[in-house]
Amino acid sequence: MLDLALSMAVLAVILLMIGSGALWRRGVRKQAILMIVLAVILGANVAIWSLPAPATLSGKP
């Protein structure tokens, strides 16, 4: 289930970047910048969640 959520988040990051580029070309700079910020935050969350857990927290000695 986590794989599906991470995949959808990565797809959302890609679509946000494409959409922000389209808005930037139209001159809607404020919304484009906000979409880029959202994509960066979402990408950071995906990076954090995809890191492996430390051995002490995963239950394996």
Secondary structure, DSSP 8 states (H G I E B T S, - for coil): -HHHHHHHHHHHHHHHHHHHHHHHHHT-HHHHHHHHHHHHHHHHHHHHHHS---TTTTT--
